[in-house]
Amino acid sequence: MSSRGIPASLRGSSRRSPSSVGPTSPRRRCRFKAPLGLALQARHRSASAPPRGRGHPPAQPMGAGCVRDVIGARPRQKTRYGVPGAGNAPPGVDPEAFSWFQTVDTDHSGFISVKELKQALVNNNWSSFNDETCLLMINMFDKTRTGRIDVYGFSALLRFIQQWRSLFQQYDRDQSGSISFSELQQAFSQMGYNLSPQFSQLLLARYAQRSPNPSIQLDRFIHICMQLQSLTDAFREKDTALVGNIRLSYEDFLAMVVTRML
C-alpha cells in the first residue's frame, strides 16, 4: 500500500491542527425543531477543550448540529435522575447537557438509543442524521456495550458533536451549510491528509445527496472523518518504520478494515 493519502505526520512532518491553519468561524445560532413544526433558536456553548482519541477531530470536535426540541411536547415526568431540569444534573455532567439528555431520552429509560439520537439530530438542511453516523457515535461512547449511552456518555457525545460542528463551519467557507468538493479537498489538506481529487470525488459519490452540485452534510462529514482517522491509525500500527508503505496479506487487510469500522 502506498503513502498517498497518508497525513504528513506519518511521513515525519508534524500534522497541522485546524487552529493553526486559520481563524475559527464565529459561533452561530443553532436551530432546534419542535414536533409541531415550530422553529426555535438557541445557542450551544462550544467545548473549551477537545477530547482526545480515535474518531475525534484533529484539534477541536463540533456542536450539536441541530436538535429537534421536544420540550413542552410531553409532560415533565420523573426520570431515574428525578424531575427533568438542569438543577438535578449528576456530578461531573454539564447542566445544559443534562437538560438535553432528558429531552432526548423520550422513553425515560435513563439511556439514549440510536433511534432516539437519530430523532434528535438534524443537519442544516433539516434532514435527520443518518443511521450509520448515529450508530458510530453511540458505539464510540457506549462503555457498557449495550448499544445505548447513559448521561455521562451523552455529555461526552454532545461535546464531540459540538466540536465537529465548529470544524465543519470552519471548512464551510461559503457558509452554505454543506461541504462542497473544493471545500472537502481543502479540509483534508488542512487536516494533514494528502488525498487526490479522485478520492474526494469518490467520497462525494458515496456520501453526498444526488444533485448537480453534490455536497456533504454535517452527519456525513463526521462519518467520513471518523472512518478516515480510524483507518489511518490502523495503517500507522502496521507501518512501524513510518515509511508510508506496508505489506499485508488479504486477510490482514480485511481484519484491519473490519476492526476499525467502529
Salt bridges, closest charged atoms under 4 A:
ASP94 OD1 - ARG45 NH2 2.88
GLU96 OE2 - HIS44 ND1 3.45
GLU96 OE1 - ARG45 NH1 3.16
ASP131 OD1 - LYS118 NZ 3.36
GLU132 OE2 - ARG206 NH2 3.64
GLU132 OE1 - ARG220 NH1 2.82
ASP233 OD1 - ARG236 NH1 3.16
GLU237 OE2 - ARG260 NH2 2.29
